[in-house]
Amino acid sequence: MVTIISLKATNFRRLNFREPLSFPRGLTIIRGRNEAGKSTILEAILFGLYGDYRVLRELRGGRQSSLVDVINYSSSRAKVEVTFEVEGRRFRVERIIERSRDVARQVDARLFEVTGSGERLIATGTRRVNEEVQRLINVDWREMLASNIIAQKDLERLIRLNKGERDKIINMFMGLESYNKAIEELQEEKRSKSSELEKKETEAKMLSERLESLLRLEEDVKKWTRELQEIEQVLPRLEEEEKKLDGTVQYFEELYKRLQARRSLLEKKRILEENIKRAEKELQETRQRIETIRFELSKNEEKLAKLDIEKKRLEQTLVQAEKENTELQSLLARVDELWRSLEESKKEHGRIGEELSRLSQRLQGIEKISSSLGVLGEELKKIEEKTKKVKIPAPYIYSSIGLVALGATLSILYLPLGILALLLSIVPILLGKLSKQKTLLGLQSEKEKLLREKNTLEGELRLLERDREEYGKLLERKTEIEEKISQILGQLQTLSRAEGQASLEHYVLQLREKAREQQKRTEELRRRHQETLSEFSSTSQNKQNLAKLLEELSSREKERDGEIGGLREQLKTVEAQYSSISIPVPPFEIEGVSTSITEDELEDIEVLLQVYRREHGSKSREVASKKADKNRLKQYIEQAEEQLKELPRVKENLDTLGKEIKSLKTEIEAREKAIEVLRNISAKRRSMFAPSVEQNMNWLISYVTGGRYKAVRINPDNYDVEVYDAEAGKWMRRDIYSGGTNDQFLLAMRIAFTLSLLPSAKGTYPRFLFLDEPLGSSDQERRQQIVRLLANELTRVFDQIFLVTHVEIEEPPNTTLIELADGRIAETREIKNQEEA
């Protein structure tokens, strides 16, 4: 039998167990909030055992899952270690997964046997470890999910399985693997024989088609032989006609070629004569243009001489004007700067004068404020003296003394009246104190009023003191500005040699006007100088162009002389060539050809050439076609005769294949009957399994529902459930009940299925049951019934039961509680009996 000893997981989804989490025998409750990592414990155990990420996809209801999802997002490496026991031998398997970007892979896997003296390495590498674990447990992960793993979201797994998959699982657990293996071997043999039969039938079909093809080919050979004899009779005549047409075409081609050459030479002669006339005319025109350009070139040279004199004169005048303009502009800039500084200084002098006048008026109030402050000081001293002299008025004191004396006297005569008089003596004192306080308050109010007036006057006095300082600074600044104005006037008078401000203003205006006129005169000289330069450059360029053109025309004159001489030589050569070309004589009489032929008949000769070319081409194609047909037929006959040699062998092979096909069909039918017999035998043995499941389910559903439902029946074809409802008095489909009750039926069916497998299961069959959130849809009463069933009844059958839940339940005795929080062990404790506690 197989049990789980411990789990250690690092960065496996949310799990981070630094130390191994041990799993004792009996019921273990794994509890925690949502996403605490409860169900991930099952994923880690199964992945650690089988190393196949597809088991995670199945546990998550078929949702897409890969090794990338296994590693915690905050890390790039995850590790799982599972320790398990098989028939008293203990083993530890460890697996490491690493992620790089969006790809993850299992980089290491190792399997150890744990003994008293240490650990012994059994296998390394993912594939080798997977094979060894599978051999030890003897149950693959798909069979495990259908039997020992029961999840709330996967209660219908047995119903979703097709009949073949479910029968295979039952056969495996009932020790009927030999039937499965025999059926699979027979099916494999059947497939092999069927494949061989298909190949033989295909080969026979191909041979039949080949036989028919050879028989048709035999008929074709006879037909081709007749066609070949007909071609050999007509071919010599056609070849003779082709030869005569070939000679005719060759004559016309030579005739057309010579006539075309003669016409071409006549046309070339005409073109040469025209070119000579054109060249002589161009030569005359070139000589006339040369004379004209020489005259224009002489006029340009005279104009350039005059412009050169004017250019030098303007350059001298412009240099002098620019010098005078620079000096005048410099003087104007200096005078303008001084004039602007003078104007700004006068404005600032005026503003300072106004501010001094305003401050002088304010400073006149200083003596008045000082006098007022002295008066306020005397009044404050008087109030201080009055405050010190305030006391309780004498009438109140005398009245109190009188009442005390009266009380003393009355006490002798009548004690109560005496005491009353003594008590009343306090009243005048109190009234006197109130009068004193009122007087003090009046004096304090008057004092505060005088202090406010004093503070106000002192503030005004401080402001006036600051104004007095500002007044002194402004007087100093006024003196500085007056000195600056005096200096500027002195500089301006020195520059202008004028006296008085009116004369200075007149000088500045005159200077500005003179500078503008000088600037205008200088610019006009620059413009005239530029125009002269431009005209000089243009005339010079024109002269260069004329000289270049004169050179080109002189060169062209020489070229034309040489060209005319060359054309005349070419004309003589063409005339000699024309005389050397004669008209050929026909080799034999040809229809449509006269004895005297000239260049004017070139078009007619061309038409005749095309006609005879078409006739020759047609005849040549006919001869070539006949020859090709002759060769093709000979080739066909040779190839066909070669192929017909295999006709006897094809007939013999076809007969042999027919016998082999008949034998294969007999063997396939024999294997189909053997498979049917084995299936019937295993079906009969499995038929005993469904009643066992029903019997276990009757007990389980009655236990969970407290006797509300006692009988169920299972459809052996799809393992769906019907329940006998005592109130309705008939069998009802499970899915008409509430979701919670329906889940309880399915849970009972899954547990019953596993219980029914146990009696016939092999010794290494896993003796643990893992239930993932089976309580979520049940009410409190049935939830407790399910927990009692697991703790009190099923622990007698299973060595280990793991219950994953997030709901609060009564914790039965002799149970281990594991509390998870954020992927870590928050608490592990054992629930004791009350007596033991």
C-alpha positions in Angstrom: 0.0 0.0 0.0 1.0 3.6 -0.6 0.9 6.4 2.0 2.2 10.0 1.9 4.7 10.8 4.7 5.6 14.5 4.2 5.8 17.4 1.7 8.3 20.2 1.4 7.6 23.0 -1.1 9.5 26.2 -1.9 8.0 28.9 -4.2 5.5 26.3 -5.6 2.6 28.7 -6.4 1.9 30.2 -3.0 3.5 27.4 -0.9 6.7 28.1 1.0 7.4 25.2 3.5 11.0 25.6 4.7 10.6 22.5 6.8 8.8 19.3 5.6 5.1 19.2 6.5 4.4 15.7 8.0 1.2 13.8 7.4 0.2 11.3 10.1 -2.3 8.4 9.7 -6.0 9.0 10.2 -7.9 12.2 9.3 -6.0 15.4 8.5 -8.0 18.6 8.2 -6.3 21.3 6.0 -7.9 24.6 6.7 -7.4 28.3 5.8 -8.9 31.3 4.0 -9.3 31.5 0.2 -5.9 31.5 -1.6 -4.1 30.3 1.5 -2.7 27.4 -0.5 -4.9 24.5 0.7 -5.6 22.9 -2.7 -2.0 23.6 -3.8 -0.9 21.0 -1.3 -2.6 18.3 -3.4 -1.1 19.8 -6.6 2.3 19.8 -5.0 2.0 16.1 -3.9 0.8 14.9 -7.3 3.3 16.9 -9.3 6.1 15.7 -7.0 5.0 12.1 -7.5 4.3 12.2 -11.3 6.2 15.2 -12.6 3.6 15.9 -15.2 2.1 19.5 -15.4 -1.0 18.1 -17.1 -2.2 16.8 -13.7 -2.4 20.4 -12.6 -4.6 21.3 -15.6 -7.0 18.4 -14.7 -7.1 19.4 -11.1 -8.1 22.9 -12.2 -11.0 21.7 -14.3 -9.3 21.6 -17.6 -8.1 25.3 -17.5 -4.9 26.0 -19.4 -1.9 25.5 -17.1 1.8 25.2 -17.7 5.0 25.0 -15.7 5.3 28.8 -15.8 2.2 29.0 -13.6 3.7 26.6 -11.0 6.5 29.0 -10.0 5.6 31.9 -7.6 5.6 35.2 -9.5 8.2 36.6 -7.1 10.8 33.9 -7.9 12.3 32.1 -10.9 12.8 28.7 -9.2 10.5 26.3 -7.4 11.3 23.0 -5.6 9.0 20.2 -4.4 10.0 17.2 -2.2 7.5 14.4 -1.5 8.3 11.5 0.9 6.0 8.4 0.5 5.9 4.8 1.6 5.2 1.7 -0.5 4.8 -1.7 1.3 7.0 -0.6 4.2 9.7 1.0 2.0 10.1 4.7 2.2 11.1 6.9 -0.8 11.7 10.6 -1.3 11.3 12.3 -4.7 12.5 15.9 -5.4 11.9 18.1 -8.4 13.3 21.5 -9.4 11.6 23.9 -11.9 13.2 27.0 -13.3 11.7 29.9 -15.3 13.5 32.1 -17.9 11.3 34.9 -19.2 8.0 33.2 -20.3 9.4 29.7 -20.4 9.8 27.2 -17.6 11.1 23.6 -17.5 11.8 20.9 -15.0 15.6 21.1 -14.7 16.2 18.3 -12.2 14.4 15.3 -10.7 15.8 12.7 -8.3 14.4 9.7 -6.5 15.9 8.3 -3.2 15.1 5.3 -1.0 15.2 6.4 2.6 16.7 3.7 4.9 17.8 3.6 8.5 21.4 4.4 7.4 20.6 7.3 5.1 19.4 7.8 1.6 20.2 5.8 -1.6 19.9 7.4 -5.0 17.7 5.3 -7.2 17.1 7.4 -10.3 17.9 10.9 -11.8 16.4 12.8 -14.7 12.7 13.6 -15.3 11.9 10.6 -17.5 13.8 8.1 -15.5 12.3 9.3 -12.2 8.8 9.3 -13.7 9.1 5.7 -14.9 10.5 4.5 -11.5 7.7 6.3 -9.4 5.1 4.9 -11.8 6.5 1.4 -11.3 6.5 1.8 -7.5 3.0 3.2 -7.2 1.6 1.1 -10.1 -1.2 3.7 -10.6 -0.9 6.6 -13.2 -2.1 10.1 -12.4 -5.3 9.8 -14.5 -6.4 6.6 -12.5 -5.4 8.4 -9.3 -7.7 11.4 -10.1 -10.6 9.0 -10.9 -10.3 7.0 -7.6 -8.3 8.6 -4.7 -8.7 12.3 -5.5 -12.2 13.8 -4.9 -12.6 17.5 -5.6 -15.9 19.5 -5.2 -15.5 20.9 -8.7 -14.7 17.5 -10.2 -17.4 15.3 -8.6 -18.8 14.3 -12.1 -15.4 12.9 -13.3 -16.6 9.3 -13.4 -19.7 10.4 -15.3 -17.7 12.4 -17.8 -15.3 9.5 -18.5 -16.3 7.4 -21.5 -17.2 3.8 -20.9 -13.9 2.5 -22.3 -11.8 4.7 -20.0 -13.9 3.8 -16.9 -13.8 0.0 -17.7 -10.0 0.3 -18.1 -9.7 1.8 -14.6 -12.0 -0.8 -13.1 -10.0 -3.6 -14.9 -6.7 -2.2 -13.6 -7.9 -2.1 -9.9 -9.7 -5.5 -10.1 -6.6 -7.2 -11.4 -8.0 -7.6 -14.9 -5.0 -6.1 -16.6 -4.4 -9.4 -18.4 -7.7 -9.0 -20.1 -6.9 -5.4 -21.0 -3.4 -6.5 -22.2 -4.8 -9.5 -24.2 -7.5 -7.3 -25.8 -4.9 -4.6 -26.7 -2.5 -7.2 -28.1 -5.4 -8.8 -30.2 -6.5 -5.3 -31.3 -2.9 -4.5 -32.3 -2.6 -7.8 -34.2 -5.9 -7.0 -35.9 -4.7 -3.5 -36.8 -1.5 -5.0 -38.2 -3.3 -7.7 -40.2 -5.9 -5.1 -41.4 -3.1 -2.8 -42.5 -1.4 -5.8 -44.3 -4.8 -6.7 -45.9 -5.3 -3.1 -47.0 -1.8 -3.1 -48.6 -2.4 -6.5 -50.3 -5.8 -5.3 -51.6 -4.2 -2.1 -52.8 -1.4 -4.1 -54.5 -4.0 -6.5 -56.1 -6.0 -3.5 -57.4 -2.9 -2.0 -58.9 -2.0 -5.4 -60.5 -5.5 -5.7 -61.9 -5.2 -2.2 -63.3 -1.8 -3.1 -64.7 -3.1 -6.2 -66.4 -5.9 -4.3 -68.0 -3.4 -1.7 -69.1 -1.1 -4.3 -70.7 -4.1 -5.9 -72.6 -5.0 -2.5 -74.0 -1.4 -1.9 -74.9 -1.4 -5.1 -76.9 -4.2 -3.8 -79.0 -2.5 -0.4 -79.4 0.7 -2.1 -80.9 -1.3 -3.6 -83.7 -2.9 -0.2 -84.5 0.5 1.6 -84.4 2.1 -1.0 -86.8 -0.6 -0.2 -89.4 -0.1 3.6 -89.1 3.8 3.2 -89.4 3.4 1.3 -92.8 1.2 4.1 -94.2 3.7 6.8 -93.2 6.7 5.0 -94.8 4.8 4.8 -98.2 4.0 8.6 -98.5 7.2 10.1 -96.9 9.6 9.9 -100.0 7.3 12.0 -102.2 6.9 14.7 -99.6 10.7 14.9 -99.1 11.2 15.6 -102.9 8.6 18.4 -102.9 10.3 19.9 -99.8 13.7 19.9 -101.6 12.4 21.8 -104.7 10.6 24.4 -102.5 13.8 24.9 -100.5 15.8 25.8 -103.7 13.1 28.3 -104.8 13.1 30.0 -101.4 16.9 30.2 -101.4 16.8 31.9 -104.9 14.2 34.5 -103.8 16.1 35.2 -100.6 19.3 36.0 -102.6 17.3 38.0 -105.2 15.5 40.0 -102.4 18.8 40.6 -100.6 20.6 42.0 -103.7 17.6 44.2 -104.7 17.3 45.5 -101.2 21.1 46.3 -101.2 20.8 48.2 -104.5 17.8 50.1 -103.3 19.6 50.9 -100.0 22.6 52.2 -101.9 20.4 54.4 -104.1 18.7 55.8 -100.9 22.1 56.3 -99.3 23.3 58.2 -102.4 20.3 60.5 -102.3 20.9 61.2 -98.6 24.6 62.0 -99.2 23.8 64.5 -101.9 21.2 66.2 -99.6 23.8 66.2 -96.8 26.4 67.9 -99.0 24.0 70.7 -100.0 22.9 71.2 -96.3 26.6 71.3 -95.2 27.5 73.8 -97.8 24.6 76.0 -96.7 25.5 75.8 -93.0 29.2 76.6 -93.9 28.0 79.9 -95.6 25.8 80.8 -92.6 28.7 80.1 -90.2 31.1 82.5 -92.1 28.4 85.3 -92.0 27.9 84.9 -88.2 31.7 85.0 -87.6 31.9 88.5 -89.2 28.9 89.7 -87.1 30.5 88.5 -83.9 33.8 90.1 -84.6 32.0 93.5 -85.0 30.1 93.1 -81.7 33.4 92.1 -79.9 35.1 95.3 -81.0 32.1 97.4 -79.6 32.3 95.6 -76.2 36.1 96.3 -75.9 35.4 100.1 -76.4 32.6 100.1 -73.8 34.8 98.2 -71.2 37.5 100.9 -71.4 35.0 103.7 -70.7 33.4 101.7 -67.8 36.8 101.1 -66.2 37.6 104.8 -66.0 34.1 105.6 -64.5 34.6 102.7 -62.0 37.9 104.0 -60.7 36.5 107.6 -60.3 33.5 106.3 -58.3 35.7 104.2 -56.0 37.8 107.3 -55.0 34.7 109.4 -54.3 33.1 106.6 -52.3 36.1 106.1 -50.1 36.2 109.8 -49.1 32.3 109.8 -48.6 32.4 106.7 -46.4 35.3 108.2 -44.3 33.3 111.5 -43.7 30.1 109.5 -43.0 31.9 107.3 -40.4 33.3 110.4 -38.6 30.0 112.2 -38.6 28.0 109.1 -37.4 30.5 108.6 -34.5 30.1 112.3 -33.4 26.3 112.0 -33.6 26.3 108.8 -31.5 28.4 110.6 -28.8 26.2 113.7 -28.8 23.0 111.6 -28.8 24.3 109.6 -25.8 25.1 112.8 -23.9 21.8 114.4 -24.8 19.8 111.4 -23.6 21.8 111.2 -20.4 21.1 115.0 -19.8 17.4 114.6 -20.4 17.2 111.6 -18.0 19.2 113.4 -15.3 16.8 116.5 -15.6 13.7 114.2 -15.2 15.3 112.5 -12.1 16.2 115.9 -10.6 12.6 117.0 -11.0 11.2 113.8 -9.3 13.7 114.3 -6.4 12.6 117.9 -5.9 8.9 116.8 -5.7 9.7 114.1 -3.2 11.8 116.5 -1.0 8.9 118.9 -0.9 6.5 116.2 0.2 8.8 114.9 2.9 9.5 118.5 4.2 5.8 119.0 4.8 5.5 115.6 6.7 8.6 116.4 8.9 6.9 119.6 10.3 4.7 117.3 12.5 7.6 115.8 14.5 7.5 118.6 17.2 3.7 118.3 17.6 3.8 114.5 18.1 6.7 114.8 20.6 4.7 117.4 22.6 1.6 115.1 22.6 3.6 112.1 23.8 4.9 114.2 26.8 1.3 115.1 27.8 0.2 111.4 27.5 3.1 110.4 29.8 2.0 112.9 32.5 -1.6 111.6 32.4 -0.4 108.0 32.7 1.6 108.9 35.8 -1.4 110.5 37.4 -3.6 107.3 36.7 -0.8 105.2 38.3 -0.9 107.3 41.4 -4.7 107.2 41.6 -4.6 103.4 41.3 -2.3 103.1 44.2 -4.6 105.2 46.4 -7.8 103.3 45.7 -9.2 101.6 49.0 -12.5 100.4 50.4 -14.6 103.5 51.2 -14.6 104.4 54.9 -18.5 104.3 55.3 -18.5 100.6 54.5 -15.7 99.9 57.0 -17.5 101.9 59.7 -20.8 100.1 59.0 -19.1 96.7 59.4 -17.5 97.8 62.7 -20.8 99.0 64.0 -22.6 95.8 63.1 -19.8 93.8 64.9 -20.2 95.9 68.0 -24.0 95.5 67.8 -23.7 91.7 67.4 -21.4 91.5 70.5 -23.9 93.5 72.5 -26.9 91.4 71.3 -25.1 88.2 72.0 -25.1 89.0 75.6 -28.9 89.7 75.6 -30.1 87.2 72.9 -27.5 85.0 71.2 -29.3 84.3 67.9 -29.7 88.0 67.2 -26.1 88.6 68.1 -24.9 85.9 65.6 -27.1 87.4 62.9 -25.6 90.9 63.5 -22.1 89.4 63.2 -23.0 87.7 60.0 -24.4 90.9 58.5 -21.2 92.7 59.4 -19.5 90.9 56.5 -22.0 92.5 53.9 -20.6 96.1 54.1 -17.1 94.7 53.6 -18.1 92.9 50.5 -20.0 95.9 49.1 -16.9 98.0 49.8 -14.7 95.6 47.9 -17.1 95.7 44.9 -16.9 99.5 44.9 -13.1 99.4 45.1 -13.0 96.9 42.1 -15.3 99.1 40.1 -13.1 102.2 40.6 -10.0 100.1 39.6 -11.6 98.9 36.4 -12.5 102.5 35.4 -8.9 103.6 36.0 -7.5 100.6 34.0 -9.8 101.3 31.0 -8.7 104.9 31.0 -5.0 103.8 31.2 -5.4 101.4 28.3 -7.0 104.1 26.1 -4.0 106.4 26.9 -1.5 103.6 26.1 -3.2 103.0 22.7 -2.9 106.7 21.9 0.7 106.7 23.0 1.6 103.6 20.8 -0.1 105.2 17.8 1.9 108.5 18.2 5.1 106.5 18.8 4.5 104.6 15.5 3.9 107.9 13.6 7.1 109.3 15.1 9.1 106.2 14.0 7.8 106.7 10.4 8.7 110.4 10.4 12.2 109.5 11.6 12.6 107.1 8.6 11.3 110.0 6.4 14.0 112.3 7.8 16.7 109.7 6.9 15.2 109.4 3.3 15.1 113.2 3.1 18.9 113.4 3.8 19.6 110.7 1.2 17.5 112.5 -1.5 19.4 115.8 -0.8 22.7 113.9 -1.5 21.3 112.3 -4.7 20.1 115.8 -5.9 23.6 117.2 -5.5 25.1 114.3 -7.4 22.6 114.8 -10.3 23.3 118.6 -10.5 27.0 117.8 -10.7 26.3 115.2 -13.5 24.1 117.7 -15.4 26.9 120.3 -15.2 29.5 117.8 -16.5 27.3 116.7 -19.5 26.6 120.4 -20.4 30.3 121.0 -20.3 31.0 118.1 -22.7 28.3 119.1 -25.1 29.5 122.7 -25.2 33.1 121.4 -25.9 31.8 119.3 -28.8 29.5 122.0 -30.2 31.4 125.2 -29.2 27.9 126.6 -28.3 26.7 128.6 -25.3 23.4 128.1 -23.6 20.9 125.2 -23.8 19.0 126.7 -26.8 22.2 126.8 -28.8 22.9 123.1 -27.8 19.5 121.9 -29.0 19.9 123.7 -32.3 23.4 122.1 -32.7 22.0 118.6 -32.0 19.3 119.1 -34.6 21.7 120.4 -37.2 24.1 117.5 -36.5 21.4 114.9 -37.0 20.2 116.5 -40.3 23.8 116.7 -41.6 24.4 113.0 -40.7 21.2 112.0 -42.6 22.3 113.9 -45.7 25.8 112.4 -45.5 24.4 108.9 -45.1 22.1 109.4 -48.1 24.9 110.8 -50.3 27.1 107.8 -49.3 24.4 105.3 -50.1 23.8 106.9 -53.5 27.5 106.7 -54.3 27.5 103.0 -53.3 24.5 102.4 -55.6 26.1 104.1 -58.6 29.4 102.2 -57.9 27.5 98.9 -57.7 25.7 99.6 -60.9 28.9 100.4 -62.7 30.5 97.2 -61.3 27.6 95.2 -62.5 27.6 96.7 -65.9 31.4 96.3 -66.2 31.0 92.6 -65.1 28.1 92.0 -67.6 30.1 93.6 -70.5 33.2 91.6 -69.6 31.2 88.4 -69.5 29.5 89.3 -72.8 33.0 89.8 -74.3 34.1 86.4 -73.0 31.0 84.8 -74.4 31.5 86.4 -77.8 35.1 85.3 -77.9 34.2 81.8 -77.0 31.4 81.7 -79.6 33.8 83.1 -82.2 36.2 80.3 -81.4 33.4 77.7 -81.6 32.2 79.0 -85.0 35.8 79.0 -86.4 36.1 75.4 -85.3 32.7 74.6 -86.8 33.8 76.2 -90.1 36.8 73.9 -90.3 34.6 70.9 -89.4 32.1 71.7 -92.1 34.9 71.9 -94.7 36.2 68.5 -93.7 32.6 67.1 -93.5 31.8 68.1 -97.1 35.0 66.5 -98.4 34.2 63.3 -96.5 30.6 63.2 -97.9 31.8 63.5 -101.4 34.2 60.6 -100.9 31.4 58.5 -99.5 29.2 59.3 -102.5 31.9 58.0 -104.9 32.1 54.8 -102.8 28.3 54.2 -102.8 28.2 54.7 -106.6 31.0 52.1 -107.0 29.2 49.6 -104.7 25.9 50.0 -106.6 27.6 49.2 -109.9 29.2 46.0 -108.4 25.8 44.4 -107.4 24.2 42.2 -110.2 20.8 40.5 -110.4 21.0 36.6 -109.9 19.7 34.2 -112.6 17.0 31.5 -111.4 18.4 27.9 -111.1 15.3 26.5 -112.8 12.1 27.9 -114.3 10.0 29.5 -111.5 6.5 30.7 -112.0 6.1 34.6 -111.8 9.8 35.4 -112.4 10.8 37.5 -115.5 14.2 37.8 -117.0 14.7 41.6 -116.3 14.2 42.6 -112.7 14.9 46.1 -111.1 14.9 47.6 -107.7 11.3 48.9 -108.3 10.0 45.3 -108.1 11.4 44.7 -104.6 7.9 44.7 -103.0 6.6 42.1 -105.5 9.7 39.9 -104.9 9.1 40.2 -101.2 5.5 39.0 -101.6 6.6 36.0 -103.7 9.3 35.2 -101.1 6.7 35.2 -98.3 4.4 32.9 -100.4 7.1 30.4 -101.2 8.4 30.6 -97.5 4.9 29.7 -96.3 4.7 26.8 -98.8 8.1 25.6 -97.9 7.4 25.9 -94.1 4.1 24.0 -94.5 5.8 21.3 -96.5 8.7 21.1 -94.0 6.3 20.8 -91.1 4.4 18.1 -92.9 7.6 16.1 -93.6 8.9 16.7 -90.0 5.5 15.6 -88.6 5.5 12.4 -90.7 9.1 11.7 -89.6 8.2 12.4 -85.9 5.1 10.2 -86.2 7.3 7.5 -87.7 9.9 7.8 -84.9 7.2 8.0 -82.2 5.4 5.0 -83.5 8.6 3.0 -83.7 9.4 4.1 -80.1 5.9 3.2 -78.9 6.1 -0.2 -80.5 9.5 -0.9 -79.0 8.5 0.3 -75.5 5.2 -1.6 -75.7 6.8 -4.8 -76.8 9.2 -4.5 -73.8 6.3 -3.9 -71.4 4.3 -6.8 -72.8 7.0 -9.2 -71.7 5.8 -8.8 -68.1 2.2 -9.8 -68.9 2.6 -13.5 -67.8 4.2 -12.5 -64.5 1.4 -10.0 -63.7 -1.2 -12.7 -64.2 0.7 -15.1 -61.9 1.2 -12.4 -59.1 -2.5 -11.4 -59.2 -3.5 -15.0 -58.6 -1.1 -15.3 -55.6 -2.4 -12.1 -54.0 -5.9 -13.3 -54.2 -5.0 -16.3 -52.1 -3.1 -14.2 -49.5 -6.0 -11.7 -49.2 -8.4 -14.6 -48.5 -6.1 -15.9 -45.8 -5.7 -12.5 -44.1 -9.4 -11.9 -43.9 -9.8 -15.3 -42.2 -7.1 -14.3 -39.6 -8.8 -10.9 -38.9 -12.2 -12.5 -38.3 -10.6 -14.9 -35.8 -9.1 -12.1 -33.8 -12.3 -10.1 -33.8 -14.1 -13.1 -32.3 -11.3 -13.5 -29.7 -11.6 -9.8 -28.7 -15.4 -10.2 -28.4 -15.0 -13.2 -26.1 -12.5 -11.5 -23.8 -14.7 -8.4 -23.6 -17.7 -10.5 -22.7 -15.7 -12.3 -19.9 -14.3 -9.0 -18.4 -17.8 -7.4 -18.7 -19.3 -10.3 -16.8 -16.7 -9.8 -14.0 -17.2 -6.0 -14.0 -21.0 -6.5 -13.8 -20.3 -7.6 -10.2 -18.6 -4.2 -9.6 -21.6 -1.9 -10.1 -23.8 -3.7 -7.4 -20.9 -3.3 -5.0 -20.7 0.5 -5.8 -24.5 0.7 -5.2 -24.3 -1.2 -1.9 -21.5 1.1 -0.6 -23.3 4.2 -1.9 -26.6 3.1 -0.1 -24.7 3.0 3.2 -22.8 6.3 2.6 -25.8 8.3 1.4 -28.0 7.0 4.3 -25.2 8.0 6.7 -24.7 11.5 5.3 -28.5 12.3 5.0 -29.3 10.8 8.4 -31.5 8.2 6.8 -33.4 10.6 4.5 -32.3 8.7 1.4 -31.3 5.0 1.6 -31.4 3.4 -1.9 -29.6 4.4 -5.1 -29.1 2.7 -8.4 -26.2 3.3 -10.9 -26.5 3.1 -14.7 -23.5 0.8 -15.6 -23.2 2.5 -19.0 -22.5 6.0 -17.8 -22.4 5.7 -13.9 -25.1 8.3 -13.4 -27.2 8.0 -10.3 -30.9 7.7 -9.5 -32.2 8.0 -5.9 -35.2 6.3 -4.4 -37.4 9.1 -2.8 -39.6 7.5 -0.1 -41.9 10.6 -0.1 -42.4 10.4 -3.8 -42.5 6.6 -3.8 -40.4 6.3 -6.9 -36.8 6.6 -8.4 -35.8 10.2 -9.1 -32.9 11.6 -11.2 -30.2 13.1 -9.0 -30.1 16.4 -10.8 -33.6 17.4 -9.8 -32.5 17.9 -6.2 -30.8 21.0 -4.8 -27.2 21.7 -5.6 -26.0 20.7 -2.1 -27.9 17.4 -2.1 -26.8 16.6 -5.7 -23.2 17.2 -4.6 -23.7 14.8 -1.7 -25.0 12.1 -4.0 -21.9 12.5 -6.3 -19.5 12.6 -3.3 -21.1 9.3 -2.0 -20.8 7.8 -5.4 -17.1 8.7 -5.8 -16.3 7.4 -2.3 -18.3 4.2 -3.0 -16.5 3.7 -6.3 -13.1 3.8 -4.5 -14.4 1.6 -1.6 -15.6 -1.0 -4.1 -12.1 -1.1 -5.7 -10.3 -1.7 -2.5 -11.1 -5.4 -1.8 -9.8 -6.5 -5.2 -7.0 -3.9 -5.5 -3.4 -4.9 -5.6 -1.1 -4.6 -2.5 0.5 -1.3 -3.7 -2.8 0.4 -4.2 -2.8 3.9 -2.6 -4.3 3.8 0.9 -5.0 7.5 1.1 -8.1 9.6 0.2 -7.8 13.3 -0.7 -11.0 15.4 -0.6 -10.8 19.0 -1.8 -13.5 21.3 -0.5 -16.4 18.7 -0.4 -18.3 20.6 2.3 -18.9 24.0 0.6 -22.4 23.3 -0.7 -23.7 21.3 2.4 -25.6 22.7 5.3 -24.2 22.6 8.9 -26.0 19.3 9.8 -24.9 17.3 6.7 -21.5 18.9 6.8 -20.9 17.4 10.3 -22.3 14.0 9.1 -19.7 14.0 6.3 -16.9 14.8 8.8 -18.0 12.0 11.2 -18.1 9.6 8.2 -14.6 10.5 7.3 -13.3 10.4 10.9 -15.2 7.4 12.4 -15.9 5.1 9.4 -13.5 5.7 6.5 -10.4 5.9 8.6 -11.0 2.1 9.2 -10.5 1.6 5.4 -8.0 4.3 4.4 -4.7 4.8 6.3 -4.8 8.5 5.5 -7.7 10.9 4.7 -7.0 14.5 3.8 -9.9 17.0 4.0 -9.3 20.5 2.5 -11.9 23.0 3.6 -12.3 26.7 4.3 -15.6 26.4 6.4 -15.8 26.1 10.1 -16.6 22.5 11.3 -16.6 20.6 14.5 -13.2 19.1 14.9 -13.5 15.3 15.7 -11.1 13.6 18.2 -7.9 11.9 17.0 -7.7 14.3 14.1 -4.7 16.4 12.9 -5.4 20.1 12.1 -3.2 22.0 9.7 -3.9 25.8 9.5 -2.5 27.6 6.4 -2.0 31.4 5.9 -0.6 32.9 2.8 1.2 29.7 1.7 2.8 29.0 5.1 2.0 26.7 8.1 0.3 28.9 10.7 -0.5 26.1 13.1 -0.4 22.3 13.3 -2.0 20.5 16.2 -3.6 17.1 17.1 -7.2 17.1 18.4 -7.3 14.9 21.5 -10.2 13.0 23.1 -11.8 15.0 25.9 -10.9 12.2 28.3 -7.3 12.4 27.3 -7.4 16.2 27.4 
